[in-house]
């Protein structure tokens, strides 16, 4: 049944449909018409409620990672904990990450990607570090984390995907640890 109202139920249906489609198909392959069809409404109502596909994307795509595991481990074990946390991310985080990466050619989405990078990766790591180069070390570790997610989720590197989880944690953990707590 086609929803033609402008109430919160229509808005919620649009948001739910958009979230699922953006996660599964990315920004570019998700159309306003498809969102409307999935929500059982008219494409004009999608624009009426959210102004544009970009703004709807920004409202629905929020990547968060529970950083509590990074806070409750000694600094000397932070590298392996970070590797474990990344490898244990669920499908929702993967879908949002991929949607942000694939939509990053849009200026507003690129801004969200940068904000997410800062809030989800750099900030929590920087908060655990000390010293004059704490920010740089946090950014280097965040870049390594992004590279791991890129290799696994975007490039789908078969060799990495077939590597034992424990070995990935050990090797990436050591790389993270060297960045986070370098030997002087």
C-alpha positions as CSV (number, residue, x, y, z in Angstrom):
1,X,0.0,0.0,0.0
2,X,1.4,3.4,-1.0
3,X,1.9,5.8,1.8
4,X,1.0,9.3,0.9
5,X,0.9,11.0,4.3
6,X,3.6,13.2,5.7
7,X,3.5,11.8,9.2
8,X,6.3,10.4,11.3
9,X,5.3,6.8,10.1
10,X,6.2,7.8,6.5
11,X,9.4,9.4,7.6
12,X,10.3,6.3,9.6
13,X,9.5,4.0,6.7
14,X,11.7,6.1,4.4
15,X,14.6,6.2,7.0
16,X,14.4,2.4,7.5
17,X,14.3,1.7,3.8
18,X,17.2,4.1,3.1
19,X,19.3,2.7,5.9
20,X,19.0,-0.9,4.5
21,X,19.5,0.2,0.9
22,X,22.5,2.4,1.6
23,X,24.2,-0.3,3.7
24,X,23.6,-3.0,1.1
25,X,24.1,-1.1,-2.1
26,X,26.0,2.1,-1.3
27,X,25.2,5.7,-2.0
28,X,25.5,5.7,-5.8
29,X,23.5,2.6,-6.5
30,X,20.6,3.6,-4.2
31,X,18.1,5.8,-5.9
32,X,15.3,8.0,-4.4
33,X,12.8,6.0,-6.4
34,X,14.1,2.7,-4.9
35,X,14.0,4.1,-1.4
36,X,10.4,5.3,-2.0
37,X,9.4,1.9,-3.4
38,X,10.9,0.1,-0.4
39,X,9.1,2.5,2.0
40,X,5.8,2.2,0.1
41,X,5.6,5.9,-0.6
42,X,6.1,8.5,-3.4
43,X,9.6,9.7,-4.3
44,X,8.4,13.3,-3.8
45,X,7.8,12.5,-0.2
46,X,11.4,11.3,0.2
47,X,12.6,14.7,-1.0
48,X,9.9,16.6,1.0
49,X,11.0,14.9,4.3
50,X,14.8,14.8,3.7
51,X,15.5,17.5,1.1
52,X,18.0,15.4,-0.9
53,X,19.4,11.9,-1.1
54,X,22.7,13.2,0.3
55,X,20.9,14.6,3.4
56,X,19.0,11.3,3.9
57,X,22.2,9.4,3.6
58,X,23.9,11.6,6.2
59,X,20.9,11.2,8.6
60,X,21.0,7.4,8.3
61,X,24.6,6.5,8.1
62,X,26.4,6.8,11.4
63,X,29.4,4.5,12.1
64,X,30.1,3.9,15.7
65,X,32.4,1.4,17.3
66,X,32.3,0.5,21.0
67,X,35.6,2.0,22.2
68,X,35.2,0.7,25.7
69,X,37.5,-2.3,24.9
70,X,40.2,0.1,24.0
71,X,39.9,1.8,27.4
72,X,40.0,-1.3,29.7
73,X,43.3,-2.8,28.5
74,X,46.9,-1.8,29.5
75,X,48.6,0.3,26.9
76,X,51.0,-2.5,26.1
77,X,48.1,-4.7,24.9
78,X,46.3,-2.0,23.0
79,X,47.6,-3.1,19.6
80,X,46.2,-6.6,19.8
81,X,42.9,-5.3,21.3
82,X,42.5,-2.8,18.4
83,X,43.2,-5.6,15.8
84,X,40.6,-7.8,17.6
85,X,38.0,-5.0,17.7
86,X,38.4,-4.3,14.0
87,X,38.2,-8.0,13.0
88,X,35.0,-8.4,15.2
89,X,33.1,-5.5,13.6
90,X,29.6,-6.6,12.6
91,X,27.8,-6.4,9.3
92,X,26.1,-3.0,10.1
93,X,29.5,-1.3,10.7
94,X,30.8,-2.9,7.5
95,X,27.8,-1.6,5.5
96,X,28.1,1.9,6.9
97,X,31.8,2.0,6.3
98,X,31.4,0.9,2.7
99,X,28.5,3.3,2.1
100,X,30.6,6.2,3.4
101,X,33.7,5.2,1.3
102,X,31.6,4.7,-1.8
103,X,29.8,7.9,-1.4
104,X,32.9,10.0,-0.5
105,X,32.9,11.7,-3.9
106,X,30.0,13.8,-2.5
107,X,31.3,16.7,-0.5
108,X,28.9,16.3,2.4
109,X,29.5,12.6,2.7
110,X,33.3,13.2,2.5
111,X,32.8,15.5,5.5
112,X,30.9,12.8,7.4
113,X,33.7,10.3,6.5
114,X,36.3,12.7,7.9
115,X,34.2,13.3,11.0
116,X,33.8,9.6,11.5
117,X,37.5,9.0,11.1
118,X,38.2,11.5,13.7
119,X,35.5,10.5,16.2
120,X,35.6,6.7,15.8
121,X,39.3,6.0,15.2
122,X,41.6,9.0,16.0
123,X,40.0,10.4,19.1
124,X,39.7,7.3,21.2
125,X,43.3,6.3,20.4
126,X,44.6,9.8,21.1
127,X,42.9,9.7,24.4
128,X,44.9,6.7,25.4
129,X,48.3,8.1,24.4
130,X,50.6,10.7,25.9
131,X,53.6,12.6,24.6
132,X,54.1,15.4,22.1
133,X,53.4,13.1,19.1
134,X,50.3,11.4,20.6
135,X,48.0,12.9,17.9
136,X,50.3,11.7,15.1
137,X,50.6,8.2,16.5
138,X,46.8,8.0,16.8
139,X,46.4,9.2,13.2
140,X,48.9,6.6,12.0
141,X,47.1,3.8,13.8
142,X,43.8,5.0,12.5
143,X,45.2,5.0,9.0
144,X,46.4,1.4,9.5
145,X,43.0,0.5,10.8
146,X,41.3,2.0,7.8
147,X,43.8,0.2,5.5
148,X,42.9,-3.1,7.1
149,X,39.1,-2.5,6.7
150,X,39.7,-1.4,3.1
151,X,41.7,-4.5,2.3
152,X,39.1,-6.8,3.9
153,X,35.9,-5.0,2.9
154,X,36.6,-3.0,-0.3
155,X,39.4,-4.9,-2.1
156,X,38.3,-8.2,-0.5
157,X,41.9,-9.4,-0.4
158,X,41.6,-13.1,-0.7
159,X,44.9,-13.9,1.0
160,X,44.0,-11.8,4.0
161,X,40.4,-13.1,4.1
162,X,41.8,-16.7,4.2
163,X,44.4,-15.9,6.9
164,X,43.7,-17.3,10.3
165,X,42.0,-14.7,12.6
166,X,44.6,-15.3,15.3
167,X,47.5,-14.6,12.9
168,X,45.9,-11.4,11.7
169,X,45.4,-10.3,15.3
170,X,49.0,-11.1,16.2
171,X,50.5,-9.4,13.1
172,X,48.3,-6.4,13.0
173,X,48.4,-6.1,16.7
174,X,52.2,-5.8,16.5
175,X,52.0,-3.2,13.8
176,X,49.4,-1.2,15.9
177,X,51.5,-1.6,19.0
178,X,54.7,-0.3,17.3
179,X,52.8,2.8,16.2
180,X,51.1,3.4,19.5
181,X,54.0,2.7,21.8
182,X,57.2,3.0,19.7
183,X,60.4,1.8,21.2
184,X,62.8,4.7,21.8
